[in-house]
Amino acid sequence: MKSLAFVTTNNSKFRSFSLLFNLEDWSITQEKMETPEIQSDSTESIAVNSAEFAANILNMPVVKEDVGLYISSLSGFPGPFLNQIEKWFKNEDFERLLSDPSEHPAYWQYSIALTIPGHGTKVFTTRHYGTMTNKVRGSSGYISDKLFIPKGESKTIAELLDEKIYQKKSTHYLQLLNHLVTI
């Protein structure tokens, strides 16, 4: 059986991935280690750099995910810097940034990199489109979840989480799993 380490300190992220992980020839473990995060506006570059670092340390196949929220009216801000921004900003700060009543198209970008020592790195990316509201709505999740309305919905992610009806489409995970089947 082949082993795969999902490198994350985020238990929820690991749980989401492991619920989809059902490959007979692979076992998966969570590796709670910090990896250097390069300063880049590309979730792909960040995921690749972190996965390669972790694979070098652990000497085994690893996956590492990076996520960004790109708001068109803010020139793509905060992008992959969302985690840091949410530590600094309060709800009101985001509302001020989005105070213009015009529409704020945005997308979440999820990138997951697979590094197998001696065999290189492959990255899988997906985007979830929607718009940002200028008023916080809902109580679950992060600040950004309280402002992002997925395409085809009228409620924020937080409101959908509050109602326990939000289901993230993790197509980047499925792309990765399909690739692992071929190895």
Contacts in CASP RR format, 6 or more apart in sequence:
PFRMAT RR
TARGET T0000
AUTHOR 0000-0000-0000
METHOD contacts of the structure
MODEL  1
MKSLAFVTTNNSKFRSFSLLFNLEDWSITQEKMETPEIQSDSTESIAVNS
AEFAANILNMPVVKEDVGLYISSLSGFPGPFLNQIEKWFKNEDFERLLSD
PSEHPAYWQYSIALTIPGHGTKVFTTRHYGTMTNKVRGSSGYISDKLFIP
KGESKTIAELLDEKIYQKKSTHYLQLLNHLVTI
1 25 0 8 1.000
1 26 0 8 1.000
1 27 0 8 1.000
2 25 0 8 1.000
2 26 0 8 1.000
2 27 0 8 1.000
2 61 0 8 1.000
2 183 0 8 1.000
3 26 0 8 1.000
3 27 0 8 1.000
3 28 0 8 1.000
3 29 0 8 1.000
3 60 0 8 1.000
3 61 0 8 1.000
4 26 0 8 1.000
4 27 0 8 1.000
4 28 0 8 1.000
4 29 0 8 1.000
4 60 0 8 1.000
4 61 0 8 1.000
4 62 0 8 1.000
4 63 0 8 1.000
4 180 0 8 1.000
5 28 0 8 1.000
5 29 0 8 1.000
5 30 0 8 1.000
5 31 0 8 1.000
5 54 0 8 1.000
5 58 0 8 1.000
5 60 0 8 1.000
5 61 0 8 1.000
5 62 0 8 1.000
5 63 0 8 1.000
6 13 0 8 1.000
6 14 0 8 1.000
6 17 0 8 1.000
6 18 0 8 1.000
6 28 0 8 1.000
6 29 0 8 1.000
6 30 0 8 1.000
6 31 0 8 1.000
6 62 0 8 1.000
6 63 0 8 1.000
6 64 0 8 1.000
7 31 0 8 1.000
7 33 0 8 1.000
7 35 0 8 1.000
7 50 0 8 1.000
7 51 0 8 1.000
7 54 0 8 1.000
7 58 0 8 1.000
7 62 0 8 1.000
7 63 0 8 1.000
7 64 0 8 1.000
8 14 0 8 1.000
8 30 0 8 1.000
8 31 0 8 1.000
8 32 0 8 1.000
8 64 0 8 1.000
8 65 0 8 1.000
9 32 0 8 1.000
9 33 0 8 1.000
9 34 0 8 1.000
11 30 0 8 1.000
13 65 0 8 1.000
14 30 0 8 1.000
16 168 0 8 1.000
16 170 0 8 1.000
16 173 0 8 1.000
17 28 0 8 1.000
17 63 0 8 1.000
17 65 0 8 1.000
17 170 0 8 1.000
17 173 0 8 1.000
18 28 0 8 1.000
18 30 0 8 1.000
20 170 0 8 1.000
20 173 0 8 1.000
20 174 0 8 1.000
20 177 0 8 1.000
21 28 0 8 1.000
21 177 0 8 1.000
22 177 0 8 1.000
23 177 0 8 1.000
23 180 0 8 1.000
23 181 0 8 1.000
26 180 0 8 1.000
31 54 0 8 1.000
31 58 0 8 1.000
31 62 0 8 1.000
33 54 0 8 1.000
33 57 0 8 1.000
33 58 0 8 1.000
35 49 0 8 1.000
35 50 0 8 1.000
35 53 0 8 1.000
35 54 0 8 1.000
35 64 0 8 1.000
36 49 0 8 1.000
36 50 0 8 1.000
36 53 0 8 1.000
37 46 0 8 1.000
37 49 0 8 1.000
37 50 0 8 1.000
37 66 0 8 1.000
38 45 0 8 1.000
38 46 0 8 1.000
38 49 0 8 1.000
40 46 0 8 1.000
40 49 0 8 1.000
40 80 0 8 1.000
41 76 0 8 1.000
41 79 0 8 1.000
41 80 0 8 1.000
42 80 0 8 1.000
43 66 0 8 1.000
43 67 0 8 1.000
43 68 0 8 1.000
43 79 0 8 1.000
43 80 0 8 1.000
43 109 0 8 1.000
43 110 0 8 1.000
43 111 0 8 1.000
43 125 0 8 1.000
44 66 0 8 1.000
44 111 0 8 1.000
44 113 0 8 1.000
44 123 0 8 1.000
44 125 0 8 1.000
46 66 0 8 1.000
46 80 0 8 1.000
46 111 0 8 1.000
47 64 0 8 1.000
47 65 0 8 1.000
47 66 0 8 1.000
47 111 0 8 1.000
47 112 0 8 1.000
47 113 0 8 1.000
47 123 0 8 1.000
48 113 0 8 1.000
48 115 0 8 1.000
48 121 0 8 1.000
48 123 0 8 1.000
50 64 0 8 1.000
50 66 0 8 1.000
50 113 0 8 1.000
51 62 0 8 1.000
51 63 0 8 1.000
51 64 0 8 1.000
51 113 0 8 1.000
51 114 0 8 1.000
51 115 0 8 1.000
51 121 0 8 1.000
52 113 0 8 1.000
52 115 0 8 1.000
52 121 0 8 1.000
54 62 0 8 1.000
54 64 0 8 1.000
54 115 0 8 1.000
55 61 0 8 1.000
55 62 0 8 1.000
55 115 0 8 1.000
55 116 0 8 1.000
55 117 0 8 1.000
56 117 0 8 1.000
59 117 0 8 1.000
60 117 0 8 1.000
61 114 0 8 1.000
61 115 0 8 1.000
61 116 0 8 1.000
61 117 0 8 1.000
62 114 0 8 1.000
62 115 0 8 1.000
63 112 0 8 1.000
63 113 0 8 1.000
63 114 0 8 1.000
63 115 0 8 1.000
63 176 0 8 1.000
64 112 0 8 1.000
64 113 0 8 1.000
64 115 0 8 1.000
65 110 0 8 1.000
65 111 0 8 1.000
65 112 0 8 1.000
65 113 0 8 1.000
65 172 0 8 1.000
66 80 0 8 1.000
66 110 0 8 1.000
66 111 0 8 1.000
66 113 0 8 1.000
67 80 0 8 1.000
67 82 0 8 1.000
67 108 0 8 1.000
67 109 0 8 1.000
67 110 0 8 1.000
67 111 0 8 1.000
68 78 0 8 1.000
68 79 0 8 1.000
68 80 0 8 1.000
68 82 0 8 1.000
68 108 0 8 1.000
68 109 0 8 1.000
68 110 0 8 1.000
69 78 0 8 1.000
69 79 0 8 1.000
69 82 0 8 1.000
69 106 0 8 1.000
69 107 0 8 1.000
69 108 0 8 1.000
69 109 0 8 1.000
69 144 0 8 1.000
69 148 0 8 1.000
70 76 0 8 1.000
70 77 0 8 1.000
70 79 0 8 1.000
70 106 0 8 1.000
70 107 0 8 1.000
70 108 0 8 1.000
70 109 0 8 1.000
71 77 0 8 1.000
71 78 0 8 1.000
71 79 0 8 1.000
71 98 0 8 1.000
71 104 0 8 1.000
71 105 0 8 1.000
71 106 0 8 1.000
71 132 0 8 1.000
72 104 0 8 1.000
72 105 0 8 1.000
72 106 0 8 1.000
73 98 0 8 1.000
73 100 0 8 1.000
73 102 0 8 1.000
73 104 0 8 1.000
73 105 0 8 1.000
73 132 0 8 1.000
74 97 0 8 1.000
74 104 0 8 1.000
78 84 0 8 1.000
78 85 0 8 1.000
79 109 0 8 1.000
80 109 0 8 1.000
82 144 0 8 1.000
86 142 0 8 1.000
86 143 0 8 1.000
86 144 0 8 1.000
89 143 0 8 1.000
90 143 0 8 1.000
91 136 0 8 1.000
91 143 0 8 1.000
91 146 0 8 1.000
94 136 0 8 1.000
94 143 0 8 1.000
94 144 0 8 1.000
94 147 0 8 1.000
95 134 0 8 1.000
95 135 0 8 1.000
95 136 0 8 1.000
95 147 0 8 1.000
98 104 0 8 1.000
98 132 0 8 1.000
98 133 0 8 1.000
98 134 0 8 1.000
98 147 0 8 1.000
99 134 0 8 1.000
100 134 0 8 1.000
101 134 0 8 1.000
103 131 0 8 1.000
104 131 0 8 1.000
104 132 0 8 1.000
104 133 0 8 1.000
104 134 0 8 1.000
105 129 0 8 1.000
105 130 0 8 1.000
105 131 0 8 1.000
106 129 0 8 1.000
106 130 0 8 1.000
106 131 0 8 1.000
106 132 0 8 1.000
106 148 0 8 1.000
107 127 0 8 1.000
107 128 0 8 1.000
107 129 0 8 1.000
107 130 0 8 1.000
108 127 0 8 1.000
108 128 0 8 1.000
108 148 0 8 1.000
109 125 0 8 1.000
109 126 0 8 1.000
109 127 0 8 1.000
110 125 0 8 1.000
110 126 0 8 1.000
110 127 0 8 1.000
110 128 0 8 1.000
110 170 0 8 1.000
110 172 0 8 1.000
111 123 0 8 1.000
111 124 0 8 1.000
111 125 0 8 1.000
111 172 0 8 1.000
112 123 0 8 1.000
112 124 0 8 1.000
112 125 0 8 1.000
112 172 0 8 1.000
112 173 0 8 1.000
112 176 0 8 1.000
113 121 0 8 1.000
113 122 0 8 1.000
113 123 0 8 1.000
113 124 0 8 1.000
114 121 0 8 1.000
114 122 0 8 1.000
114 123 0 8 1.000
114 124 0 8 1.000
114 176 0 8 1.000
114 179 0 8 1.000
114 180 0 8 1.000
115 121 0 8 1.000
116 183 0 8 1.000
122 179 0 8 1.000
124 172 0 8 1.000
124 173 0 8 1.000
124 175 0 8 1.000
124 176 0 8 1.000
124 179 0 8 1.000
125 172 0 8 1.000
126 169 0 8 1.000
126 170 0 8 1.000
126 171 0 8 1.000
126 172 0 8 1.000
126 175 0 8 1.000
128 150 0 8 1.000
128 151 0 8 1.000
128 168 0 8 1.000
128 169 0 8 1.000
129 150 0 8 1.000
129 151 0 8 1.000
130 148 0 8 1.000
130 149 0 8 1.000
130 150 0 8 1.000
130 151 0 8 1.000
130 152 0 8 1.000
131 148 0 8 1.000
131 149 0 8 1.000
131 151 0 8 1.000
132 147 0 8 1.000
132 148 0 8 1.000
132 149 0 8 1.000
133 147 0 8 1.000
133 148 0 8 1.000
133 149 0 8 1.000
133 156 0 8 1.000
134 147 0 8 1.000
136 143 0 8 1.000
136 146 0 8 1.000
136 147 0 8 1.000
136 158 0 8 1.000
137 146 0 8 1.000
137 147 0 8 1.000
137 155 0 8 1.000
137 156 0 8 1.000
137 158 0 8 1.000
137 159 0 8 1.000
138 146 0 8 1.000
138 156 0 8 1.000
138 158 0 8 1.000
138 159 0 8 1.000
138 161 0 8 1.000
138 162 0 8 1.000
139 146 0 8 1.000
139 158 0 8 1.000
139 162 0 8 1.000
140 158 0 8 1.000
140 161 0 8 1.000
140 162 0 8 1.000
141 157 0 8 1.000
141 158 0 8 1.000
141 161 0 8 1.000
145 156 0 8 1.000
145 157 0 8 1.000
145 158 0 8 1.000
145 161 0 8 1.000
146 156 0 8 1.000
146 157 0 8 1.000
146 158 0 8 1.000
147 156 0 8 1.000
148 156 0 8 1.000
148 157 0 8 1.000
149 155 0 8 1.000
149 156 0 8 1.000
149 157 0 8 1.000
150 157 0 8 1.000
150 160 0 8 1.000
153 160 0 8 1.000
155 163 0 8 1.000
157 166 0 8 1.000
160 166 0 8 1.000
END
